[in-house]
Amino acid sequence: MMALDTVLPDLQIPTKAVLEKAMQGHIIANTELIGLYQRQSS
């Protein structure tokens, strides 16, 4: 997840590269969310 200092324009359906270029210079923070799970035995 990333926090930006601006609202991006409507990019329609951007590729990853287009999105990253639009965010360049506007990222003020980023984080990673990690989820752990465990199956319950029957």
C-alpha positions, -999 to +999 in steps of 0.1 A: +000+000+000+012+035-007+001+069+005+002+097-021+003+134-018-021+139-047-051+123-064-041+106-096-059+115-128-083+090-143-059+065-159-087+042-173-072+007-171-034+014-167-006-011-169+016-015-138+043+006-155+018+034-163+005+034-127+040+035-112+050+063-135+019+083-125+028+078-088+064+087-092+073+117-071+041+115-051+047+086-028+049+099+008+048+065+026+044+028+018+038-003+038+034-040+033+005-060+046+012-096+055-015-120+065-009-154+082-034-182+084-035-217+097-059-245+088-077-261+117-073-298+118-105-319+117 
